[in-house]
Amino acid sequence: MIWQRLSSALLFAAVAAFLWRFPVAHGWLAAGFAAYAGVLLKAPRAWLIVVPAAMPVLDLATVSGWFFFDAFDALVLLTLAMLLWRQPVRREDLRVGWPLAIPLCILVISYVFSAAIVLIPWPAIDGNSFASYYSPFNGLRVAKGFVWPLLLLPWL
């Protein structure tokens, strides 16, 4: 229980650091995230509606220039932080039935190998490493789209 509260606090700190460094709409994002956190305190399952609806709205890559970690990613981190704080994960929540476990394991292995193909050997980090979709690190950006739902799975 204590490690989940600590993880939640670290995720809150990561979202705050993101809001501090994000180049556009600091106030609007902070106000929206605070309102969303309040909604999650009252109705923890609201994330099932808000997160998919916010995906196209919070795609601010064209305005901010940040496309490896965007406002939507911060929203998912805030969701994880609130859910960990409000409804800690129990051992039963981590169990997945065997019909779902087999394709889930295959998908996890597939994403790990796909990311490893472009990241082994580790590419040199330079000025263009995180400024282009053609960078080898783009594999991590793509894999992030699989990791977020995987992290939210215990609360589904």
Salt bridges, closest charged atoms under 4 A:
ASP73 OD2 - LYS144 NZ 2.69
GLU92 OE1 - ARG90 NE 3.83
ASP93 OD1 - ARG90 NH2 3.02
